[in-house]
Every structure is written in structure tokens, then in C-alpha cells.
Amino acid sequence: MTHSHAPTAVVVQNTRNGGPGRVGAWLREAGIGLEVLRPYEGEALPRSLGSRPLLVLGGDFLPDDDERAPWLPATRRLVAQALDDGTPFLGICLGGQMLAQVAGGSVRARHGQPEIGSTQIRLRPEAADDPLLYGLGATVPAIERHVDAITELPPGASWLASSRACPHQAFRVGTRAWGVQFHPEVEARRIGGWDRERLARQGFDRDRLHTEALADEGAAVSAWSVFTRRFAQVCARLS
């Protein structure tokens, strides 16, 4: 599908294996172009979004871990610009934590229980009238992979979803900026390639995680494809 006036979203990919995955495919199917930038390879981030939507993906960093990831200050500036301009924004895992921090919330390293693998995301009552999450059901599975966590949402944020081990799974700042702790872009089969020993040290069995995620895949695709198409509609309305 091609749209002559469809916007192109800026996508900040923070790690080699952390691409936009099926979220990118769903956005393209909905007519949104993607400019995927890989600053860990030395690609420069733009100084201005120029009203383009912004996606910030996950990574093994805190939002202000500037020494290990020297492109993060430029990324935070883009997130702040999106908030100031009302530009559509979606932050996934690290990207969601960055939205929380930039907007005035708090993130802590190695806080709470690690969440790894398919996890039940509980939608809160506030999600009932959220433009992306309404009507998806009381609980929806999504793949997690985090040890850091948002400990405090920004002032005035809409708290949209939680899980048993992690309160802040989804939230919205203003009307067009969303942050999620989980990974709607990751397919279940990817878990089969995760580091078995590292998972074992964290108390997880990779084969079991893989099997559980495969069982949840249909429900995850049904929900997060709708979520992503709705985000594409938000982007298209402002193009």
C-alpha cells in the first residue's frame, strides 16, 4: 500500500539486534515510511524531527547511560522535541523509560523482578478510552526483557497498563506520546536465539520461555498489530 502524503517516522535503533521488527512491518503496511537510524554504528541523529513521528526502540542501557551510549543525549532531545511539538511518539522498553524520564518521571537500574519472556499485560480502566489500547481486552500477552524499571510516571501521565511484577507497563504523556515497557515488535521465535546461560543465571529456562511465547503468539499479534495500526493512524492524521 502506498500513500502519496504518508509521513516517514524517524526510528532510533539502539542495539544491533534491536530493530523495529514486526512493528516496523505493520507501520509500513499502514503506509508509514521508516527511516531507521543506527547511532551505535556512528549514524548521526537529526537535530530536528521536522514534525516527523519518532520511535525509540529498546537497548541494554538506562535512558541517561551516556558514557556507554553517547548518542542518548541527542535521542533525549528528540523525545523532548516530540513532546513540545505534539509529534506522535512511541517508545519501547528503553524508549518508554526515556519518555518517562524526559517528561519528569523516574527510572531505576535493576529495580524489582526481572521480566523475561511472554508476560500478561493488564490493561487498566484508563486504557478504555486510550486511542491505541481501547478494546484490546483485559489482559494481552507481550514479550518482556528488562531488569530496569520505571519507578514513577511523569506528572499528569495517563497510566494505561501494568503486570504482576512491574506496575508501569504502558502510559501516555499528553495526547500523542506513548511509552511501553514490553516489546510488541519481538516475535516468539526470537527467544530461541537468546543466551541460554545468561537466562539460566537470571532463573529462567529458555526452552520454557520459547514454548510459552509460541503459545501466546496469536493473541499477541492480534492485539499489537491493532495497536500499531492505530499509532499509524495518529501519525497519518498529522501529515
C-alpha positions as CSV (number, residue, x, y, z in Angstrom):
1,M,0.0,0.0,0.0
2,T,1.4,3.4,-0.9
3,H,0.2,6.8,0.4
4,S,1.5,9.8,-1.5
5,H,1.4,12.1,1.5
6,A,2.2,9.5,4.2
7,P,4.7,10.6,6.9
8,T,8.1,8.9,7.4
9,A,8.9,8.1,11.0
10,V,12.3,8.5,12.5
11,V,13.3,5.3,14.3
12,V,16.2,5.2,16.7
13,Q,17.6,1.7,16.9
14,N,20.0,1.4,19.9
15,T,21.4,-2.1,19.5
16,R,22.4,-4.4,16.6
17,N,19.6,-6.9,17.3
18,G,17.0,-4.4,18.5
19,G,15.3,-3.4,15.2
20,P,11.7,-2.4,14.7
21,G,10.7,-6.0,13.8
22,R,7.0,-6.6,13.1
23,V,6.0,-3.2,14.5
24,G,8.0,-1.8,11.5
25,A,6.3,-4.1,9.1
26,W,2.9,-3.2,10.5
27,L,3.6,0.5,10.2
28,R,4.8,0.1,6.6
29,E,1.7,-1.9,5.8
30,A,-0.3,1.0,7.2
31,G,1.5,3.4,4.8
32,I,4.1,4.9,7.3
33,G,7.6,5.1,6.0
34,L,10.5,4.4,8.3
35,E,14.0,6.0,8.5
36,V,15.8,3.6,10.8
37,L,18.9,5.2,12.3
38,R,21.6,3.1,14.0
39,P,23.7,5.6,16.0
40,Y,25.7,2.7,17.6
41,E,27.2,2.4,14.1
42,G,28.0,6.1,14.0
43,E,24.9,7.3,12.2
44,A,24.0,10.8,13.2
45,L,20.6,11.6,14.6
46,P,18.8,14.6,13.1
47,R,18.8,17.9,15.1
48,S,15.2,18.3,14.3
49,L,12.3,15.9,13.6
50,G,10.7,18.4,11.3
51,S,7.2,17.2,12.5
52,R,8.0,13.6,11.7
53,P,6.8,10.9,14.1
54,L,9.5,9.4,16.4
55,L,10.1,5.8,17.6
56,V,12.8,5.0,20.1
57,L,13.5,1.2,20.5
58,G,15.0,-0.8,23.3
59,G,18.6,-1.3,24.5
60,D,20.7,-2.5,27.4
61,F,21.1,1.0,28.8
62,L,19.4,3.4,31.2
63,P,18.0,6.5,29.4
64,D,20.9,8.6,30.7
65,D,23.7,6.0,30.3
66,D,25.6,8.5,28.1
67,E,29.0,7.0,28.7
68,R,28.1,3.6,27.3
69,A,25.8,5.0,24.6
70,P,27.0,8.5,23.7
71,W,24.0,9.2,21.3
72,L,21.5,9.2,24.1
73,P,21.6,13.0,24.8
74,A,20.7,13.6,21.1
75,T,17.9,11.0,21.5
76,R,16.5,12.6,24.6
77,R,16.5,16.0,22.8
78,L,14.4,14.4,20.0
79,V,12.0,13.0,22.6
80,A,11.7,16.4,24.3
81,Q,11.1,18.0,20.9
82,A,8.3,15.5,20.1
83,L,6.6,16.3,23.4
84,D,7.0,20.0,22.9
85,D,5.6,19.9,19.4
86,G,2.9,17.3,19.9
87,T,4.5,15.0,17.4
88,P,3.5,11.3,17.6
89,F,6.0,9.3,19.6
90,L,6.2,5.6,20.6
91,G,8.9,4.4,23.0
92,I,9.6,0.7,23.5
93,C,11.4,-0.6,26.6
94,L,14.4,1.8,26.8
95,G,12.4,4.2,24.7
96,G,9.5,4.1,27.1
97,Q,11.8,4.6,30.0
98,M,13.3,7.6,28.2
99,L,9.9,9.1,27.7
100,A,9.2,8.7,31.4
101,Q,12.4,10.3,32.4
102,V,12.3,13.2,29.8
103,A,8.8,14.1,30.9
104,G,9.7,14.2,34.6
105,G,9.3,10.6,35.9
106,S,11.9,8.3,37.3
107,V,13.7,5.2,36.1
108,R,15.9,2.9,38.3
109,A,18.5,0.3,37.3
110,R,17.9,-3.3,38.3
111,H,14.7,-2.5,40.1
112,G,12.1,-5.1,41.0
113,Q,11.9,-8.5,39.5
114,P,13.4,-9.1,36.0
115,E,10.7,-9.8,33.4
116,I,11.7,-12.1,30.6
117,G,9.5,-13.8,28.0
118,S,5.8,-13.7,27.4
119,T,4.0,-11.8,30.1
120,Q,0.4,-10.9,30.7
121,I,-0.1,-7.2,30.4
122,R,-3.2,-6.0,32.3
123,L,-4.9,-3.0,30.8
124,R,-6.1,-0.5,33.4
125,P,-9.5,1.3,33.3
126,E,-7.8,4.3,31.8
127,A,-7.0,2.3,28.7
128,A,-10.6,2.1,27.8
129,D,-10.5,5.5,26.1
130,D,-6.9,5.5,25.0
131,P,-6.6,5.9,21.2
132,L,-4.2,2.9,20.9
133,L,-5.3,0.5,23.6
134,Y,-9.1,0.7,23.8
135,G,-10.9,-2.6,23.3
136,L,-7.9,-4.9,23.3
137,G,-9.2,-6.9,26.2
138,A,-8.5,-7.1,30.0
139,T,-5.1,-8.8,29.5
140,V,-2.9,-9.2,26.5
141,P,0.4,-11.1,26.3
142,A,3.6,-9.4,25.2
143,I,7.3,-10.3,25.3
144,E,9.4,-8.7,28.0
145,R,13.1,-8.4,28.5
146,H,14.1,-5.9,31.2
147,V,15.7,-5.6,34.6
148,D,15.5,-1.8,34.9
149,A,12.1,-0.2,35.5
150,I,10.1,3.0,35.6
151,T,9.5,3.8,39.3
152,E,7.5,6.9,38.9
153,L,5.4,8.1,35.9
154,P,5.6,11.7,34.8
155,P,3.2,14.3,36.3
156,G,-0.1,14.1,34.5
157,A,0.7,10.9,32.6
158,S,-2.1,8.5,31.8
159,W,-1.3,5.1,33.4
160,L,-2.6,2.5,31.0
161,A,-1.2,-0.9,31.8
162,S,0.6,-3.0,34.4
163,S,1.8,-6.5,35.0
164,R,2.1,-8.7,38.1
165,A,5.8,-7.8,38.6
166,C,6.1,-4.4,37.0
167,P,3.5,-1.6,37.6
168,H,4.3,0.7,34.7
169,Q,3.9,-1.3,31.5
170,A,2.2,1.4,29.4
171,F,1.4,5.1,29.7
172,R,0.7,8.2,27.7
173,V,2.0,11.7,28.0
174,G,-0.2,14.3,26.5
175,T,-2.3,13.1,23.6
176,R,0.3,11.6,21.2
177,A,3.3,10.2,23.2
178,W,3.2,6.6,24.3
179,G,5.7,4.5,26.3
180,V,5.6,0.7,26.8
181,Q,7.9,-1.4,28.9
182,F,7.2,-4.6,26.8
183,H,8.3,-5.5,23.3
184,P,5.3,-5.6,20.8
185,E,7.9,-5.8,17.9
186,V,9.5,-9.1,19.1
187,E,8.3,-12.4,17.6
188,A,8.2,-15.5,19.8
189,R,10.8,-17.3,17.7
190,R,13.4,-14.8,18.6
191,I,13.5,-16.2,22.1
192,G,15.1,-19.4,20.7
193,G,18.2,-17.3,20.0
194,W,18.5,-15.7,23.4
195,D,21.6,-16.6,25.5
196,R,20.7,-19.8,27.4
197,E,23.3,-19.4,30.1
198,R,22.5,-15.8,30.8
199,L,18.8,-16.6,31.1
200,A,19.7,-19.5,33.5
201,R,21.7,-17.2,35.7
202,Q,18.6,-15.0,35.9
203,G,16.5,-18.0,36.9
204,F,14.8,-18.6,33.5
205,D,14.7,-21.7,31.2
206,R,14.9,-20.7,27.6
207,D,13.0,-23.6,26.2
208,R,10.1,-23.0,28.5
209,L,10.1,-19.3,27.7
210,H,10.1,-20.1,24.0
211,T,7.2,-22.6,24.3
212,E,5.1,-20.2,26.4
213,A,5.7,-17.3,23.9
214,L,4.8,-19.5,20.9
215,A,1.5,-20.4,22.7
216,D,0.8,-16.7,23.2
217,E,1.8,-15.6,19.7
218,G,-1.6,-15.5,18.2
219,A,-3.1,-13.3,20.9
220,A,-0.1,-11.0,20.9
221,V,-0.2,-10.5,17.1
222,S,-3.9,-9.8,17.2
223,A,-3.6,-7.1,19.8
224,W,-0.3,-5.4,18.9
225,S,-1.0,-5.2,15.2
226,V,-4.1,-3.3,16.0
227,F,-2.2,-1.1,18.5
228,T,0.4,-0.4,15.8
229,R,-2.1,0.4,13.1
230,R,-3.8,2.8,15.4
231,F,-0.5,4.6,16.0
232,A,-0.1,4.8,12.3
233,Q,-3.5,6.5,12.0
234,V,-2.4,9.0,14.6
235,C,0.7,9.7,12.5
236,A,-1.2,9.9,9.2
237,R,-3.7,12.4,10.6
238,L,-0.9,14.9,11.3
239,S,0.8,14.5,7.9
